[in-house]
Every structure is written in structure tokens, then in C-alpha cells.
């Protein structure tokens, strides 16, 4: 009985490719601004912690 040198590696390659595609889609979604609402909340929280008497750059 012989086993091909790439036995089961095609499955690993498919999984790695799918993970890469999902990561790319998440990156595009973040860059497109889907999460901007939470960014506004973060910026508001940071602004509330800033000293109030000084000018911010």
C-alpha cells in the first residue's frame, strides 16, 4: 500500500486558505468602517479623561 506524499495536506491547505479569506474579509470590513460606532464611544471615553483646562493638540 502506498500513500501519496501530499496525503491530507490538501485539507490543511484548504483550511489555511479559508482562514486567510476570512481574515481578509474582516480586515476589509474594519477598514470600511463597520466598527465606527464603537470608535466614537472610545473617543468619547478618552475625551472625558482628558484634562479640561488645557488645549488638546
PyMOL Python script that loads the backbone (N, CA, C, O; Angstrom):
from pymol import cmd

cmd.read_pdbstr("""\
ATOM      1  N   UNK A   1       0.838  -1.178   0.000  1.00  0.00           N
ATOM      2  CA  UNK A   1       0.000   0.000   0.000  1.00  0.00           C
ATOM      3  C   UNK A   1       0.888   1.248   0.000  1.00  0.00           C
ATOM      4  O   UNK A   1       1.796   1.365   0.823  1.00  0.00           O
ATOM      5  N   UNK A   2       0.635   2.145  -0.889  1.00  0.00           N
ATOM      6  CA  UNK A   2       1.419   3.372  -0.954  1.00  0.00           C
ATOM      7  C   UNK A   2       0.544   4.561  -0.573  1.00  0.00           C
ATOM      8  O   UNK A   2      -0.663   4.582  -0.810  1.00  0.00           O
ATOM      9  N   UNK A   3       1.184   5.520   0.008  1.00  0.00           N
ATOM     10  CA  UNK A   3       0.499   6.751   0.405  1.00  0.00           C
ATOM     11  C   UNK A   3       1.156   7.891  -0.347  1.00  0.00           C
ATOM     12  O   UNK A   3       2.382   7.996  -0.391  1.00  0.00           O
ATOM     13  N   UNK A   4       0.340   8.735  -0.933  1.00  0.00           N
ATOM     14  CA  UNK A   4       0.906   9.846  -1.690  1.00  0.00           C
ATOM     15  C   UNK A   4       1.646  10.794  -0.750  1.00  0.00           C
ATOM     16  O   UNK A   4       1.281  10.910   0.420  1.00  0.00           O
ATOM     17  N   UNK A   5       2.673  11.467  -1.244  1.00  0.00           N
ATOM     18  CA  UNK A   5       3.460  12.378  -0.398  1.00  0.00           C
ATOM     19  C   UNK A   5       2.627  13.533   0.168  1.00  0.00           C
ATOM     20  O   UNK A   5       2.967  14.085   1.214  1.00  0.00           O
ATOM     21  N   UNK A   6       1.560  13.894  -0.505  1.00  0.00           N
ATOM     22  CA  UNK A   6       0.742  15.018  -0.050  1.00  0.00           C
ATOM     23  C   UNK A   6      -0.533  14.549   0.644  1.00  0.00           C
ATOM     24  O   UNK A   6      -1.522  15.281   0.679  1.00  0.00           O
ATOM     25  N   UNK A   7      -0.519  13.353   1.189  1.00  0.00           N
ATOM     26  CA  UNK A   7      -1.689  12.801   1.849  1.00  0.00           C
ATOM     27  C   UNK A   7      -2.170  13.733   2.963  1.00  0.00           C
ATOM     28  O   UNK A   7      -1.412  14.058   3.876  1.00  0.00           O
ATOM     29  N   UNK A   8      -3.417  14.155   2.884  1.00  0.00           N
ATOM     30  CA  UNK A   8      -4.090  15.046   3.840  1.00  0.00           C
ATOM     31  C   UNK A   8      -3.575  16.482   3.836  1.00  0.00           C
ATOM     32  O   UNK A   8      -4.144  17.323   4.531  1.00  0.00           O
ATOM     33  N   UNK A   9      -2.535  16.792   3.092  1.00  0.00           N
ATOM     34  CA  UNK A   9      -2.059  18.171   3.059  1.00  0.00           C
ATOM     35  C   UNK A   9      -3.000  19.068   2.291  1.00  0.00           C
ATOM     36  O   UNK A   9      -3.043  20.274   2.535  1.00  0.00           O
ATOM     37  N   UNK A  10      -3.764  18.497   1.356  1.00  0.00           N
ATOM     38  CA  UNK A  10      -4.720  19.343   0.631  1.00  0.00           C
ATOM     39  C   UNK A  10      -5.788  19.863   1.579  1.00  0.00           C
ATOM     40  O   UNK A  10      -6.276  20.977   1.391  1.00  0.00           O
ATOM     41  N   UNK A  11      -6.164  19.095   2.588  1.00  0.00           N
ATOM     42  CA  UNK A  11      -7.137  19.553   3.580  1.00  0.00           C
ATOM     43  C   UNK A  11      -6.547  20.702   4.396  1.00  0.00           C
ATOM     44  O   UNK A  11      -7.227  21.696   4.653  1.00  0.00           O
ATOM     45  N   UNK A  12      -5.314  20.571   4.795  1.00  0.00           N
ATOM     46  CA  UNK A  12      -4.653  21.634   5.547  1.00  0.00           C
ATOM     47  C   UNK A  12      -4.573  22.899   4.693  1.00  0.00           C
ATOM     48  O   UNK A  12      -4.813  23.998   5.193  1.00  0.00           O
ATOM     49  N   UNK A  13      -4.244  22.755   3.430  1.00  0.00           N
ATOM     50  CA  UNK A  13      -4.148  23.909   2.537  1.00  0.00           C
ATOM     51  C   UNK A  13      -5.495  24.595   2.379  1.00  0.00           C
ATOM     52  O   UNK A  13      -5.561  25.824   2.348  1.00  0.00           O
ATOM     53  N   UNK A  14      -6.567  23.823   2.278  1.00  0.00           N
ATOM     54  CA  UNK A  14      -7.910  24.406   2.144  1.00  0.00           C
ATOM     55  C   UNK A  14      -8.282  25.164   3.418  1.00  0.00           C
ATOM     56  O   UNK A  14      -8.833  26.262   3.333  1.00  0.00           O
ATOM     57  N   UNK A  15      -8.001  24.615   4.574  1.00  0.00           N
ATOM     58  CA  UNK A  15      -8.315  25.282   5.839  1.00  0.00           C
ATOM     59  C   UNK A  15      -7.516  26.581   5.972  1.00  0.00           C
ATOM     60  O   UNK A  15      -8.066  27.604   6.379  1.00  0.00           O
ATOM     61  N   UNK A  16      -6.251  26.550   5.641  1.00  0.00           N
ATOM     62  CA  UNK A  16      -5.419  27.752   5.708  1.00  0.00           C
ATOM     63  C   UNK A  16      -5.942  28.810   4.734  1.00  0.00           C
ATOM     64  O   UNK A  16      -5.983  29.993   5.072  1.00  0.00           O
ATOM     65  N   UNK A  17      -6.335  28.400   3.547  1.00  0.00           N
ATOM     66  CA  UNK A  17      -6.872  29.341   2.574  1.00  0.00           C
ATOM     67  C   UNK A  17      -8.180  29.957   3.071  1.00  0.00           C
ATOM     68  O   UNK A  17      -8.397  31.158   2.905  1.00  0.00           O
ATOM     69  N   UNK A  18      -9.046  29.156   3.674  1.00  0.00           N
ATOM     70  CA  UNK A  18     -10.306  29.693   4.199  1.00  0.00           C
ATOM     71  C   UNK A  18     -10.064  30.679   5.332  1.00  0.00           C
ATOM     72  O   UNK A  18     -10.726  31.714   5.408  1.00  0.00           O
ATOM     73  N   UNK A  19      -9.125  30.367   6.206  1.00  0.00           N
ATOM     74  CA  UNK A  19      -8.791  31.287   7.301  1.00  0.00           C
ATOM     75  C   UNK A  19      -8.246  32.596   6.737  1.00  0.00           C
ATOM     76  O   UNK A  19      -8.574  33.670   7.240  1.00  0.00           O
ATOM     77  N   UNK A  20      -7.433  32.516   5.715  1.00  0.00           N
ATOM     78  CA  UNK A  20      -6.888  33.724   5.092  1.00  0.00           C
ATOM     79  C   UNK A  20      -7.987  34.570   4.462  1.00  0.00           C
ATOM     80  O   UNK A  20      -7.968  35.796   4.574  1.00  0.00           O
ATOM     81  N   UNK A  21      -8.940  33.930   3.805  1.00  0.00           N
ATOM     82  CA  UNK A  21     -10.043  34.664   3.181  1.00  0.00           C
ATOM     83  C   UNK A  21     -10.904  35.341   4.248  1.00  0.00           C
ATOM     84  O   UNK A  21     -11.295  36.496   4.083  1.00  0.00           O
ATOM     85  N   UNK A  22     -11.199  34.637   5.331  1.00  0.00           N
ATOM     86  CA  UNK A  22     -11.998  35.229   6.405  1.00  0.00           C
ATOM     87  C   UNK A  22     -11.246  36.402   7.038  1.00  0.00           C
ATOM     88  O   UNK A  22     -11.851  37.436   7.323  1.00  0.00           O
ATOM     89  N   UNK A  23      -9.955  36.258   7.260  1.00  0.00           N
ATOM     90  CA  UNK A  23      -9.161  37.348   7.825  1.00  0.00           C
ATOM     91  C   UNK A  23      -9.164  38.563   6.900  1.00  0.00           C
ATOM     92  O   UNK A  23      -9.255  39.699   7.363  1.00  0.00           O
ATOM     93  N   UNK A  24      -9.066  38.327   5.617  1.00  0.00           N
ATOM     94  CA  UNK A  24      -9.110  39.420   4.651  1.00  0.00           C
ATOM     95  C   UNK A  24     -10.457  40.130   4.683  1.00  0.00           C
ATOM     96  O   UNK A  24     -10.514  41.359   4.640  1.00  0.00           O
ATOM     97  N   UNK A  25     -11.540  39.362   4.757  1.00  0.00           N
ATOM     98  CA  UNK A  25     -12.872  39.970   4.825  1.00  0.00           C
ATOM     99  C   UNK A  25     -13.050  40.791   6.098  1.00  0.00           C
ATOM    100  O   UNK A  25     -13.646  41.868   6.055  1.00  0.00           O
ATOM    101  N   UNK A  26     -12.551  40.308   7.214  1.00  0.00           N
ATOM    102  CA  UNK A  26     -12.647  41.059   8.467  1.00  0.00           C
ATOM    103  C   UNK A  26     -11.838  42.347   8.367  1.00  0.00           C
ATOM    104  O   UNK A  26     -12.293  43.401   8.811  1.00  0.00           O
ATOM    105  N   UNK A  27     -10.656  42.269   7.795  1.00  0.00           N
ATOM    106  CA  UNK A  27      -9.827  43.463   7.642  1.00  0.00           C
ATOM    107  C   UNK A  27     -10.503  44.493   6.749  1.00  0.00           C
ATOM    108  O   UNK A  27     -10.484  45.685   7.055  1.00  0.00           O
ATOM    109  N   UNK A  28     -11.097  44.047   5.655  1.00  0.00           N
ATOM    110  CA  UNK A  28     -11.801  44.970   4.750  1.00  0.00           C
ATOM    111  C   UNK A  28     -12.990  45.593   5.462  1.00  0.00           C
ATOM    112  O   UNK A  28     -13.250  46.786   5.304  1.00  0.00           O
ATOM    113  N   UNK A  29     -13.720  44.796   6.251  1.00  0.00           N
ATOM    114  CA  UNK A  29     -14.874  45.322   6.973  1.00  0.00           C
ATOM    115  C   UNK A  29     -14.447  46.378   7.994  1.00  0.00           C
ATOM    116  O   UNK A  29     -15.117  47.400   8.141  1.00  0.00           O
ATOM    117  N   UNK A  30     -13.345  46.141   8.695  1.00  0.00           N
ATOM    118  CA  UNK A  30     -12.878  47.118   9.672  1.00  0.00           C
ATOM    119  C   UNK A  30     -12.401  48.399   9.000  1.00  0.00           C
ATOM    120  O   UNK A  30     -12.662  49.500   9.485  1.00  0.00           O
ATOM    121  N   UNK A  31     -11.707  48.247   7.893  1.00  0.00           N
ATOM    122  CA  UNK A  31     -11.236  49.431   7.181  1.00  0.00           C
ATOM    123  C   UNK A  31     -12.413  50.211   6.599  1.00  0.00           C
ATOM    124  O   UNK A  31     -12.377  51.441   6.547  1.00  0.00           O
ATOM    125  N   UNK A  32     -13.438  49.515   6.170  1.00  0.00           N
ATOM    126  CA  UNK A  32     -14.607  50.176   5.596  1.00  0.00           C
ATOM    127  C   UNK A  32     -15.402  50.934   6.650  1.00  0.00           C
ATOM    128  O   UNK A  32     -16.214  51.794   6.311  1.00  0.00           O
ATOM    129  N   UNK A  33     -15.178  50.625   7.919  1.00  0.00           N
ATOM    130  CA  UNK A  33     -15.811  51.414   8.958  1.00  0.00           C
ATOM    131  C   UNK A  33     -17.022  50.784   9.595  1.00  0.00           C
ATOM    132  O   UNK A  33     -17.856  51.499  10.152  1.00  0.00           O
ATOM    133  N   UNK A  34     -17.153  49.494   9.535  1.00  0.00           N
ATOM    134  CA  UNK A  34     -18.304  48.857  10.162  1.00  0.00           C
ATOM    135  C   UNK A  34     -18.267  49.084  11.668  1.00  0.00           C
ATOM    136  O   UNK A  34     -19.324  49.203  12.288  1.00  0.00           O
ATOM    137  N   UNK A  35     -17.107  49.147  12.263  1.00  0.00           N
ATOM    138  CA  UNK A  35     -16.998  49.308  13.700  1.00  0.00           C
ATOM    139  C   UNK A  35     -16.824  50.745  14.166  1.00  0.00           C
ATOM    140  O   UNK A  35     -16.296  50.961  15.257  1.00  0.00           O
ATOM    141  N   UNK A  36     -17.231  51.706  13.414  1.00  0.00           N
ATOM    142  CA  UNK A  36     -17.003  53.100  13.778  1.00  0.00           C
ATOM    143  C   UNK A  36     -17.826  53.559  14.971  1.00  0.00           C
ATOM    144  O   UNK A  36     -17.408  54.480  15.672  1.00  0.00           O
ATOM    145  N   UNK A  37     -18.977  52.954  15.227  1.00  0.00           N
ATOM    146  CA  UNK A  37     -19.772  53.333  16.389  1.00  0.00           C
ATOM    147  C   UNK A  37     -19.008  53.104  17.673  1.00  0.00           C
ATOM    148  O   UNK A  37     -19.032  53.951  18.567  1.00  0.00           O
ATOM    149  N   UNK A  38     -18.344  51.998  17.780  1.00  0.00           N
ATOM    150  CA  UNK A  38     -17.553  51.720  18.979  1.00  0.00           C
ATOM    151  C   UNK A  38     -16.344  52.645  19.053  1.00  0.00           C
ATOM    152  O   UNK A  38     -15.866  52.959  20.143  1.00  0.00           O
ATOM    153  N   UNK A  39     -15.855  53.078  17.910  1.00  0.00           N
ATOM    154  CA  UNK A  39     -14.727  54.008  17.933  1.00  0.00           C
ATOM    155  C   UNK A  39     -15.169  55.345  18.506  1.00  0.00           C
ATOM    156  O   UNK A  39     -14.420  55.977  19.251  1.00  0.00           O
ATOM    157  N   UNK A  40     -16.380  55.784  18.167  1.00  0.00           N
ATOM    158  CA  UNK A  40     -16.888  57.030  18.733  1.00  0.00           C
ATOM    159  C   UNK A  40     -17.008  56.916  20.251  1.00  0.00           C
ATOM    160  O   UNK A  40     -16.687  57.859  20.975  1.00  0.00           O
ATOM    161  N   UNK A  41     -17.465  55.773  20.727  1.00  0.00           N
ATOM    162  CA  UNK A  41     -17.566  55.554  22.169  1.00  0.00           C
ATOM    163  C   UNK A  41     -16.184  55.621  22.814  1.00  0.00           C
ATOM    164  O   UNK A  41     -16.016  56.219  23.877  1.00  0.00           O
ATOM    165  N   UNK A  42     -15.207  55.010  22.174  1.00  0.00           N
ATOM    166  CA  UNK A  42     -13.842  55.024  22.684  1.00  0.00           C
ATOM    167  C   UNK A  42     -13.303  56.443  22.717  1.00  0.00           C
ATOM    168  O   UNK A  42     -12.683  56.842  23.703  1.00  0.00           O
ATOM    169  N   UNK A  43     -13.526  57.215  21.657  1.00  0.00           N
ATOM    170  CA  UNK A  43     -13.048  58.587  21.616  1.00  0.00           C
ATOM    171  C   UNK A  43     -13.741  59.441  22.676  1.00  0.00           C
ATOM    172  O   UNK A  43     -13.098  60.295  23.288  1.00  0.00           O
ATOM    173  N   UNK A  44     -15.039  59.228  22.906  1.00  0.00           N
ATOM    174  CA  UNK A  44     -15.759  59.957  23.944  1.00  0.00           C
ATOM    175  C   UNK A  44     -15.189  59.623  25.321  1.00  0.00           C
ATOM    176  O   UNK A  44     -15.047  60.506  26.166  1.00  0.00           O
ATOM    177  N   UNK A  45     -14.865  58.359  25.546  1.00  0.00           N
ATOM    178  CA  UNK A  45     -14.288  57.966  26.826  1.00  0.00           C
ATOM    179  C   UNK A  45     -12.932  58.623  27.022  1.00  0.00           C
ATOM    180  O   UNK A  45     -12.622  59.100  28.114  1.00  0.00           O
ATOM    181  N   UNK A  46     -12.112  58.652  25.955  1.00  0.00           N
ATOM    182  CA  UNK A  46     -10.815  59.295  26.056  1.00  0.00           C
ATOM    183  C   UNK A  46     -10.960  60.792  26.311  1.00  0.00           C
ATOM    184  O   UNK A  46     -10.216  61.360  27.110  1.00  0.00           O
ATOM    185  N   UNK A  47     -11.910  61.429  25.639  1.00  0.00           N
ATOM    186  CA  UNK A  47     -12.125  62.861  25.827  1.00  0.00           C
ATOM    187  C   UNK A  47     -12.580  63.154  27.249  1.00  0.00           C
ATOM    188  O   UNK A  47     -12.219  64.190  27.808  1.00  0.00           O
ATOM    189  N   UNK A  48     -13.361  62.269  27.838  1.00  0.00           N
ATOM    190  CA  UNK A  48     -13.828  62.502  29.198  1.00  0.00           C
ATOM    191  C   UNK A  48     -12.685  62.388  30.200  1.00  0.00           C
ATOM    192  O   UNK A  48     -12.776  62.943  31.295  1.00  0.00           O
ATOM    193  N   UNK A  49     -11.629  61.692  29.857  1.00  0.00           N
ATOM    194  CA  UNK A  49     -10.488  61.535  30.757  1.00  0.00           C
ATOM    195  C   UNK A  49      -9.457  62.628  30.560  1.00  0.00           C
ATOM    196  O   UNK A  49      -8.546  62.754  31.378  1.00  0.00           O
ATOM    197  N   UNK A  50      -9.565  63.423  29.504  1.00  0.00           N
ATOM    198  CA  UNK A  50      -8.583  64.451  29.222  1.00  0.00           C
ATOM    199  C   UNK A  50      -8.745  65.618  30.218  1.00  0.00           C
ATOM    200  O   UNK A  50      -9.851  65.909  30.671  1.00  0.00           O
ATOM    201  N   UNK A  51      -7.639  66.267  30.541  1.00  0.00           N
ATOM    202  CA  UNK A  51      -7.740  67.459  31.404  1.00  0.00           C
ATOM    203  C   UNK A  51      -8.598  68.514  30.717  1.00  0.00           C
ATOM    204  O   UNK A  51      -8.458  68.741  29.515  1.00  0.00           O
ATOM    205  N   UNK A  52      -9.482  69.155  31.466  1.00  0.00           N
ATOM    206  CA  UNK A  52     -10.453  70.062  30.837  1.00  0.00           C
ATOM    207  C   UNK A  52      -9.943  71.475  30.629  1.00  0.00           C
ATOM    208  O   UNK A  52     -10.500  72.199  29.804  1.00  0.00           O
ATOM    209  N   UNK A  53      -8.917  71.897  31.333  1.00  0.00           N
ATOM    210  CA  UNK A  53      -8.458  73.274  31.209  1.00  0.00           C
ATOM    211  C   UNK A  53      -7.423  73.479  30.126  1.00  0.00           C
ATOM    212  O   UNK A  53      -7.037  74.617  29.860  1.00  0.00           O
ATOM    213  N   UNK A  54      -6.966  72.425  29.496  1.00  0.00           N
ATOM    214  CA  UNK A  54      -5.866  72.554  28.529  1.00  0.00           C
ATOM    215  C   UNK A  54      -6.356  72.345  27.111  1.00  0.00           C
ATOM    216  O   UNK A  54      -7.353  71.666  26.868  1.00  0.00           O
ATOM    217  N   UNK A  55      -5.618  72.953  26.166  1.00  0.00           N
ATOM    218  CA  UNK A  55      -5.928  72.719  24.756  1.00  0.00           C
ATOM    219  C   UNK A  55      -5.391  71.369  24.338  1.00  0.00           C
ATOM    220  O   UNK A  55      -4.284  70.979  24.708  1.00  0.00           O
ATOM    221  N   UNK A  56      -6.187  70.668  23.567  1.00  0.00           N
ATOM    222  CA  UNK A  56      -5.720  69.388  23.033  1.00  0.00           C
ATOM    223  C   UNK A  56      -5.110  69.617  21.669  1.00  0.00           C
ATOM    224  O   UNK A  56      -5.599  70.460  20.916  1.00  0.00           O
ATOM    225  N   UNK A  57      -4.068  68.901  21.329  1.00  0.00           N
ATOM    226  CA  UNK A  57      -3.440  69.094  20.002  1.00  0.00           C
ATOM    227  C   UNK A  57      -4.335  68.659  18.885  1.00  0.00           C
ATOM    228  O   UNK A  57      -3.958  68.755  17.718  1.00  0.00           O
TER     229      UNK A  57
END
""", "prot")
cmd.dss("prot")
cmd.show_as("cartoon", "prot")
cmd.util.cbc("prot")
cmd.orient("prot")
